[in-house]
Structure formats: C-alpha cells, structure tokens
C-alpha cells in the first residue's frame, strides 16, 4: 500500500511523476508519503486526488512542502484544509517560471 510507495520514494532518484488518484490512501498513508517527500528530490508531480487522506493527511503533505519546498506540482483537489495552500503554491511556481 502507501507504505510500500513511500519506501520506494525514499530510495528512488529517477521517478519524476507519481499519479495515485483513487487509491483509497488514508491519513496514515499520506503521512508515510509526506515523510518520504522529505528525502526525495526527483519528484516533480504528485497526484493524490480522490483519496481518503482527509484534513490530517493533507496537512502532513502541506507541512512537508512548507518546510522543504520541492519543485513538485501537487494535486490534492478536495483533500481538505491543505488544498488552498497547495493551489497557492502551484500558482506561485507557475508565476516564478514566467
């Protein structure tokens, strides 16, 4: 499950895009993925749309991005309180690229 994905993210240095919509990832799994994002530097896109990560899991992902801004575009559409932060961050990344 999500723990296996997180374990792979911790050691993988070539994966740039990870699409996980609708995988029933729960808050605990989102935390595992968030912890993996602390050490992964290759990922540039992560889609967690339509999972069950809730506000707690979305906050874990957002907290990692706040503390360690990576270059990834993140999709948490409808994933709780962190959704607004992620939208703003993705928008700022777009503006910075102009």
ROKEPA-984010 format. One record per residue: chain; residue in three letters; x, y, z of N, C-alpha, C, O in turn. Coordinates in Angstrom, 2 decimals. Layout:
N
+-------+------+---------+---------+---------+---------+---------+---------+---------+---------+---------+---------+---------+---------+
| chain | resn |    n_c1 |    n_c2 |    n_c3 |   ca_c1 |   ca_c2 |   ca_c3 |    c_c1 |    c_c2 |    c_c3 |    o_c1 |    o_c2 |    o_c3 |
+-------+------+---------+---------+---------+---------+---------+---------+---------+---------+---------+---------+---------+---------+
|     A |  ALA |       X |       Y |       Z |       X |       Y |       Z |       X |       Y |       Z |       X |       Y |       Z |
...
+-------+------+---------+---------+---------+---------+---------+---------+---------+---------+---------+---------+---------+---------+
end
This chain:
98
+-------+------+---------+---------+---------+---------+---------+---------+---------+---------+---------+---------+---------+---------+
| chain | resn |    n_c1 |    n_c2 |    n_c3 |   ca_c1 |   ca_c2 |   ca_c3 |    c_c1 |    c_c2 |    c_c3 |    o_c1 |    o_c2 |    o_c3 |
+-------+------+---------+---------+---------+---------+---------+---------+---------+---------+---------+---------+---------+---------+
|     A |  UNK |    0.79 |   -1.18 |    0.00 |    0.00 |    0.00 |    0.00 |    0.85 |    1.26 |    0.00 |    1.92 |    1.30 |   -0.60 |
|     A |  UNK |    0.36 |    2.29 |    0.67 |    1.03 |    3.59 |    0.69 |    2.41 |    3.51 |    1.34 |    3.32 |    4.23 |    0.95 |
|     A |  UNK |    2.56 |    2.63 |    2.34 |    3.87 |    2.49 |    2.99 |    4.90 |    1.97 |    1.99 |    6.04 |    2.43 |    1.99 |
|     A |  UNK |    4.52 |    1.01 |    1.16 |    5.43 |    0.49 |    0.15 |    5.81 |    1.58 |   -0.86 |    6.97 |    1.67 |   -1.28 |
|     A |  UNK |    4.83 |    2.39 |   -1.25 |    5.11 |    3.50 |   -2.17 |    6.08 |    4.49 |   -1.51 |    7.03 |    4.94 |   -2.14 |
|     A |  UNK |    5.82 |    4.80 |   -0.24 |    6.69 |    5.73 |    0.49 |    8.11 |    5.17 |    0.60 |    9.08 |    5.90 |    0.41 |
|     A |  UNK |    8.23 |    3.89 |    0.89 |    9.56 |    3.27 |    0.99 |   10.30 |    3.38 |   -0.34 |   11.51 |    3.64 |   -0.36 |
|     A |  UNK |    9.59 |    3.18 |   -1.44 |   10.22 |    3.28 |   -2.76 |   10.62 |    4.72 |   -3.06 |   11.68 |    4.96 |   -3.65 |
|     A |  UNK |    9.78 |    5.69 |   -2.67 |   10.10 |    7.10 |   -2.90 |   11.36 |    7.54 |   -2.16 |   12.09 |    8.42 |   -2.62 |
|     A |  UNK |   11.61 |    6.92 |   -1.03 |   12.78 |    7.29 |   -0.22 |   14.09 |    6.94 |   -0.92 |   15.11 |    7.60 |   -0.69 |
|     A |  UNK |   14.08 |    5.93 |   -1.77 |   15.32 |    5.49 |   -2.42 |   15.35 |    5.76 |   -3.92 |   16.43 |    5.74 |   -4.52 |
|     A |  UNK |   14.22 |    6.02 |   -4.53 |   14.16 |    6.25 |   -5.97 |   14.60 |    7.66 |   -6.29 |   14.11 |    8.63 |   -5.70 |
|     A |  UNK |   15.53 |    7.79 |   -7.23 |   16.03 |    9.11 |   -7.63 |   15.73 |    9.41 |   -9.10 |   16.23 |   10.40 |   -9.63 |
|     A |  UNK |   14.91 |    8.57 |   -9.75 |   14.62 |    8.79 |  -11.17 |   13.15 |    9.09 |  -11.44 |   12.83 |    9.69 |  -12.47 |
|     A |  UNK |   12.27 |    8.67 |  -10.56 |   10.84 |    8.90 |  -10.76 |   10.54 |   10.39 |  -10.65 |   10.90 |   11.03 |   -9.67 |
|     A |  UNK |    9.87 |   10.94 |  -11.66 |    9.55 |   12.37 |  -11.65 |    8.06 |   12.63 |  -11.50 |    7.67 |   13.73 |  -11.11 |
|     A |  UNK |    7.24 |   11.65 |  -11.80 |    5.78 |   11.84 |  -11.75 |    5.14 |   10.64 |  -11.09 |    5.44 |    9.49 |  -11.42 |
|     A |  UNK |    4.23 |   10.91 |  -10.16 |    3.53 |    9.84 |   -9.46 |    2.05 |   10.16 |   -9.40 |    1.64 |   11.12 |   -8.75 |
|     A |  UNK |    1.26 |    9.37 |  -10.08 |   -0.19 |    9.55 |  -10.14 |   -0.87 |    8.48 |   -9.30 |   -0.80 |    7.29 |   -9.62 |
|     A |  UNK |   -1.52 |    8.90 |   -8.23 |   -2.17 |    7.96 |   -7.31 |   -3.63 |    8.31 |   -7.06 |   -4.10 |    8.12 |   -5.94 |
|     A |  UNK |   -4.37 |    8.82 |   -8.05 |   -5.77 |    9.17 |   -7.78 |   -6.61 |    7.92 |   -7.51 |   -6.42 |    6.88 |   -8.14 |
|     A |  UNK |   -7.53 |    8.05 |   -6.56 |   -8.49 |    6.99 |   -6.29 |   -7.89 |    5.70 |   -5.75 |   -8.39 |    4.62 |   -6.06 |
|     A |  UNK |   -6.84 |    5.80 |   -4.95 |   -6.20 |    4.59 |   -4.40 |   -6.55 |    4.31 |   -2.95 |   -5.92 |    3.47 |   -2.31 |
|     A |  UNK |   -7.55 |    5.00 |   -2.44 |   -8.00 |    4.81 |   -1.05 |   -6.90 |    5.03 |   -0.02 |   -6.87 |    4.38 |    1.02 |
|     A |  UNK |   -6.00 |    5.94 |   -0.33 |   -4.94 |    6.27 |    0.62 |   -5.56 |    7.05 |    1.77 |   -6.26 |    8.04 |    1.56 |
|     A |  UNK |   -5.31 |    6.60 |    2.98 |   -5.88 |    7.19 |    4.18 |   -4.85 |    8.11 |    4.84 |   -3.71 |    8.18 |    4.38 |
|     A |  UNK |   -5.23 |    8.82 |    5.91 |   -4.30 |    9.75 |    6.55 |   -2.94 |    9.14 |    6.92 |   -1.91 |    9.79 |    6.76 |
|     A |  UNK |   -2.94 |    7.92 |    7.40 |   -1.68 |    7.27 |    7.78 |   -0.78 |    7.09 |    6.56 |    0.43 |    7.30 |    6.65 |
|     A |  UNK |   -1.37 |    6.71 |    5.43 |   -0.61 |    6.55 |    4.20 |   -0.07 |    7.87 |    3.69 |    1.05 |    7.94 |    3.18 |
|     A |  UNK |   -0.87 |    8.93 |    3.81 |   -0.42 |   10.25 |    3.40 |    0.76 |   10.69 |    4.25 |    1.69 |   11.33 |    3.74 |
|     A |  UNK |    0.75 |   10.37 |    5.54 |    1.87 |   10.71 |    6.41 |    3.13 |    9.98 |    5.96 |    4.21 |   10.57 |    5.93 |
|     A |  UNK |    2.99 |    8.71 |    5.61 |    4.14 |    7.94 |    5.11 |    4.71 |    8.59 |    3.84 |    5.92 |    8.73 |    3.70 |
|     A |  UNK |    3.82 |    8.98 |    2.94 |    4.26 |    9.63 |    1.69 |    4.91 |   10.98 |    2.01 |    5.94 |   11.33 |    1.42 |
|     A |  UNK |    4.32 |   11.73 |    2.92 |    4.89 |   13.01 |    3.32 |    6.31 |   12.83 |    3.87 |    7.22 |   13.59 |    3.53 |
|     A |  UNK |    6.51 |   11.82 |    4.70 |    7.84 |   11.55 |    5.25 |    8.83 |   11.22 |    4.13 |    9.99 |   11.61 |    4.19 |
|     A |  UNK |    8.36 |   10.49 |    3.12 |    9.23 |   10.14 |    2.00 |    9.59 |   11.37 |    1.18 |   10.70 |   11.45 |    0.64 |
|     A |  UNK |    8.68 |   12.31 |    1.08 |    8.94 |   13.53 |    0.30 |   10.04 |   14.37 |    0.94 |   10.64 |   15.22 |    0.28 |
|     A |  UNK |   10.30 |   14.15 |    2.21 |   11.36 |   14.89 |    2.89 |   12.73 |   14.56 |    2.32 |   13.65 |   15.38 |    2.39 |
|     A |  UNK |   12.87 |   13.36 |    1.76 |   14.18 |   12.92 |    1.25 |   14.21 |   12.73 |   -0.26 |   15.29 |   12.58 |   -0.83 |
|     A |  UNK |   13.06 |   12.72 |   -0.91 |   13.02 |   12.54 |   -2.36 |   13.19 |   13.88 |   -3.05 |   12.47 |   14.84 |   -2.76 |
|     A |  UNK |   14.15 |   13.95 |   -3.98 |   14.40 |   15.21 |   -4.67 |   14.10 |   15.15 |   -6.17 |   14.29 |   16.13 |   -6.87 |
|     A |  UNK |   13.64 |   14.02 |   -6.65 |   13.41 |   13.88 |   -8.09 |   11.96 |   14.10 |   -8.51 |   11.70 |   14.43 |   -9.67 |
|     A |  UNK |   11.02 |   13.93 |   -7.60 |    9.61 |   14.02 |   -7.96 |    9.22 |   15.45 |   -8.34 |    9.52 |   16.39 |   -7.61 |
|     A |  UNK |    8.56 |   15.60 |   -9.49 |    8.11 |   16.92 |   -9.92 |    6.60 |   17.02 |  -10.01 |    6.06 |   18.11 |  -10.20 |
|     A |  UNK |    5.89 |   15.90 |   -9.88 |    4.43 |   15.92 |   -9.89 |    3.90 |   14.78 |   -9.03 |    4.33 |   13.64 |   -9.17 |
|     A |  UNK |    2.96 |   15.10 |   -8.15 |    2.32 |   14.10 |   -7.29 |    0.82 |   14.36 |   -7.30 |    0.37 |   15.45 |   -6.97 |
|     A |  UNK |    0.06 |   13.35 |   -7.68 |   -1.40 |   13.47 |   -7.72 |   -2.02 |   12.52 |   -6.70 |   -1.95 |   11.30 |   -6.85 |
|     A |  UNK |   -2.63 |   13.10 |   -5.67 |   -3.33 |   12.32 |   -4.64 |   -4.83 |   12.60 |   -4.66 |   -5.52 |   12.41 |   -3.66 |
|     A |  UNK |   -5.33 |   13.05 |   -5.81 |   -6.74 |   13.36 |   -5.96 |   -7.62 |   12.14 |   -5.67 |   -7.26 |   11.01 |   -5.99 |
|     A |  UNK |   -8.76 |   12.41 |   -5.07 |   -9.79 |   11.39 |   -4.85 |   -9.29 |   10.22 |   -3.99 |   -9.59 |    9.06 |   -4.26 |
|     A |  UNK |   -8.54 |   10.56 |   -2.96 |   -8.15 |    9.57 |   -1.96 |   -8.88 |    9.91 |   -0.67 |   -9.72 |   10.80 |   -0.65 |
|     A |  UNK |   -8.56 |    9.21 |    0.38 |   -9.24 |    9.40 |    1.66 |   -8.27 |    9.93 |    2.71 |   -8.31 |    9.52 |    3.87 |
|     A |  UNK |   -7.38 |   10.86 |    2.28 |   -6.34 |   11.34 |    3.19 |   -6.86 |   12.32 |    4.21 |   -6.23 |   12.52 |    5.25 |
|     A |  UNK |   -8.01 |   12.94 |    3.96 |   -8.63 |   13.85 |    4.91 |   -7.77 |   15.06 |    5.22 |   -6.71 |   15.25 |    4.63 |
|     A |  UNK |   -8.24 |   15.88 |    6.15 |   -7.52 |   17.08 |    6.54 |   -6.16 |   16.75 |    7.15 |   -5.17 |   17.45 |    6.89 |
|     A |  UNK |   -6.10 |   15.69 |    7.95 |   -4.85 |   15.33 |    8.62 |   -3.77 |   14.95 |    7.61 |   -2.63 |   15.42 |    7.70 |
|     A |  UNK |   -4.12 |   14.10 |    6.66 |   -3.14 |   13.69 |    5.65 |   -2.74 |   14.83 |    4.74 |   -1.57 |   14.95 |    4.38 |
|     A |  UNK |   -3.71 |   15.67 |    4.36 |   -3.41 |   16.82 |    3.52 |   -2.48 |   17.79 |    4.25 |   -1.58 |   18.37 |    3.65 |
|     A |  UNK |   -2.70 |   17.95 |    5.54 |   -1.84 |   18.83 |    6.34 |   -0.42 |   18.27 |    6.41 |    0.54 |   19.03 |    6.34 |
|     A |  UNK |   -0.29 |   16.95 |    6.55 |    1.05 |   16.35 |    6.58 |    1.81 |   16.63 |    5.29 |    2.99 |   16.97 |    5.32 |
|     A |  UNK |    1.13 |   16.50 |    4.15 |    1.75 |   16.78 |    2.86 |    2.12 |   18.27 |    2.77 |    3.23 |   18.62 |    2.38 |
|     A |  UNK |    1.19 |   19.13 |    3.15 |    1.42 |   20.58 |    3.07 |    2.56 |   21.01 |    4.01 |    3.36 |   21.87 |    3.65 |
|     A |  UNK |    2.63 |   20.41 |    5.19 |    3.68 |   20.76 |    6.14 |    5.06 |   20.46 |    5.57 |    6.01 |   21.22 |    5.77 |
|     A |  UNK |    5.18 |   19.33 |    4.86 |    6.46 |   19.00 |    4.24 |    6.81 |   20.04 |    3.19 |    7.96 |   20.47 |    3.09 |
|     A |  UNK |    5.82 |   20.46 |    2.41 |    6.08 |   21.44 |    1.36 |    6.44 |   22.81 |    1.95 |    7.26 |   23.54 |    1.38 |
|     A |  UNK |    5.84 |   23.14 |    3.07 |    6.16 |   24.42 |    3.71 |    7.59 |   24.40 |    4.25 |    8.32 |   25.39 |    4.12 |
|     A |  UNK |    8.00 |   23.29 |    4.85 |    9.31 |   23.18 |    5.47 |   10.42 |   22.92 |    4.45 |   11.55 |   23.35 |    4.64 |
|     A |  UNK |   10.09 |   22.22 |    3.38 |   11.09 |   21.81 |    2.41 |   10.51 |   21.96 |    1.01 |   10.12 |   20.97 |    0.40 |
|     A |  UNK |   10.43 |   23.18 |    0.51 |    9.79 |   23.39 |   -0.79 |   10.52 |   22.65 |   -1.90 |   11.65 |   22.99 |   -2.25 |
|     A |  UNK |    9.88 |   21.66 |   -2.44 |   10.43 |   20.96 |   -3.58 |    9.80 |   21.53 |   -4.82 |    8.89 |   22.36 |   -4.73 |
|     A |  UNK |   10.24 |   21.12 |   -5.96 |    9.74 |   21.72 |   -7.18 |    8.49 |   21.02 |   -7.71 |    8.04 |   21.32 |   -8.82 |
|     A |  UNK |    7.94 |   20.11 |   -6.95 |    6.81 |   19.32 |   -7.44 |    5.51 |   20.11 |   -7.47 |    5.23 |   20.93 |   -6.60 |
|     A |  UNK |    4.73 |   19.85 |   -8.49 |    3.34 |   20.28 |   -8.53 |    2.54 |   19.19 |   -7.83 |    2.71 |   18.01 |   -8.13 |
|     A |  UNK |    1.69 |   19.57 |   -6.92 |    0.93 |   18.61 |   -6.12 |   -0.55 |   18.80 |   -6.41 |   -1.04 |   19.92 |   -6.50 |
|     A |  UNK |   -1.26 |   17.69 |   -6.57 |   -2.71 |   17.76 |   -6.74 |   -3.36 |   17.09 |   -5.54 |   -3.26 |   15.87 |   -5.36 |
|     A |  UNK |   -4.03 |   17.90 |   -4.73 |   -4.79 |   17.38 |   -3.58 |   -6.25 |   17.79 |   -3.71 |   -6.96 |   17.87 |   -2.71 |
|     A |  UNK |   -6.71 |   18.05 |   -4.92 |   -8.06 |   18.56 |   -5.13 |   -9.06 |   17.88 |   -4.20 |   -9.22 |   16.66 |   -4.20 |
|     A |  UNK |   -9.71 |   18.72 |   -3.40 |  -10.73 |   18.22 |   -2.49 |  -10.18 |   17.46 |   -1.31 |  -10.92 |   16.73 |   -0.65 |
|     A |  UNK |   -8.90 |   17.61 |   -1.01 |   -8.28 |   16.81 |    0.04 |   -8.14 |   17.56 |    1.35 |   -7.20 |   17.31 |    2.10 |
|     A |  UNK |   -9.04 |   18.45 |    1.64 |   -9.05 |   19.07 |    2.95 |   -8.41 |   20.43 |    3.02 |   -8.24 |   21.11 |    2.01 |
|     A |  UNK |   -8.04 |   20.82 |    4.23 |   -7.60 |   22.18 |    4.51 |   -6.32 |   22.57 |    3.79 |   -6.10 |   23.76 |    3.57 |
|     A |  UNK |   -5.49 |   21.63 |    3.40 |   -4.24 |   21.96 |    2.73 |   -4.44 |   22.28 |    1.25 |   -3.51 |   22.75 |    0.60 |
|     A |  UNK |   -5.62 |   22.03 |    0.73 |   -5.88 |   22.26 |   -0.69 |   -5.60 |   23.70 |   -1.09 |   -4.99 |   23.93 |   -2.13 |
|     A |  UNK |   -6.03 |   24.67 |   -0.30 |   -5.81 |   26.09 |   -0.63 |   -4.32 |   26.42 |   -0.65 |   -3.86 |   27.14 |   -1.53 |
|     A |  UNK |   -3.56 |   25.90 |    0.32 |   -2.12 |   26.12 |    0.34 |   -1.47 |   25.57 |   -0.92 |   -0.63 |   26.23 |   -1.53 |
|     A |  UNK |   -1.85 |   24.36 |   -1.29 |   -1.25 |   23.72 |   -2.46 |   -1.59 |   24.51 |   -3.72 |   -0.73 |   24.70 |   -4.58 |
|     A |  UNK |   -2.84 |   24.96 |   -3.84 |   -3.22 |   25.76 |   -5.01 |   -2.38 |   27.02 |   -5.09 |   -1.90 |   27.37 |   -6.17 |
|     A |  UNK |   -2.18 |   27.70 |   -3.99 |   -1.39 |   28.93 |   -3.98 |    0.06 |   28.64 |   -4.33 |    0.67 |   29.38 |   -5.10 |
|     A |  UNK |    0.61 |   27.58 |   -3.79 |    2.00 |   27.21 |   -4.06 |    2.19 |   26.86 |   -5.53 |    3.16 |   27.30 |   -6.14 |
|     A |  UNK |    1.28 |   26.08 |   -6.11 |    1.38 |   25.73 |   -7.52 |    1.27 |   26.98 |   -8.38 |    1.97 |   27.10 |   -9.38 |
|     A |  UNK |    0.39 |   27.91 |   -8.01 |    0.24 |   29.15 |   -8.75 |    1.53 |   29.95 |   -8.68 |    1.97 |   30.49 |   -9.70 |
|     A |  UNK |    2.14 |   30.04 |   -7.52 |    3.38 |   30.79 |   -7.37 |    4.49 |   30.15 |   -8.19 |    5.30 |   30.86 |   -8.79 |
|     A |  UNK |    4.54 |   28.83 |   -8.24 |    5.56 |   28.15 |   -9.05 |    5.38 |   28.51 |  -10.51 |    6.36 |   28.73 |  -11.22 |
|     A |  UNK |    4.13 |   28.56 |  -10.95 |    3.85 |   28.94 |  -12.33 |    4.33 |   30.37 |  -12.60 |    4.98 |   30.63 |  -13.62 |
|     A |  UNK |    4.02 |   31.29 |  -11.68 |    4.45 |   32.68 |  -11.85 |    5.97 |   32.80 |  -11.87 |    6.53 |   33.59 |  -12.64 |
|     A |  UNK |    6.64 |   32.04 |  -11.02 |    8.09 |   32.08 |  -10.97 |    8.72 |   31.60 |  -12.27 |    9.81 |   32.02 |  -12.63 |
|     A |  UNK |    8.03 |   30.71 |  -12.98 |    8.55 |   30.17 |  -14.23 |    8.41 |   31.15 |  -15.40 |    9.06 |   30.98 |  -16.43 |
|     A |  UNK |    7.58 |   32.17 |  -15.23 |    7.39 |   33.13 |  -16.33 |    8.60 |   34.01 |  -16.55 |    8.58 |   34.87 |  -17.43 |
+-------+------+---------+---------+---------+---------+---------+---------+---------+---------+---------+---------+---------+---------+
end
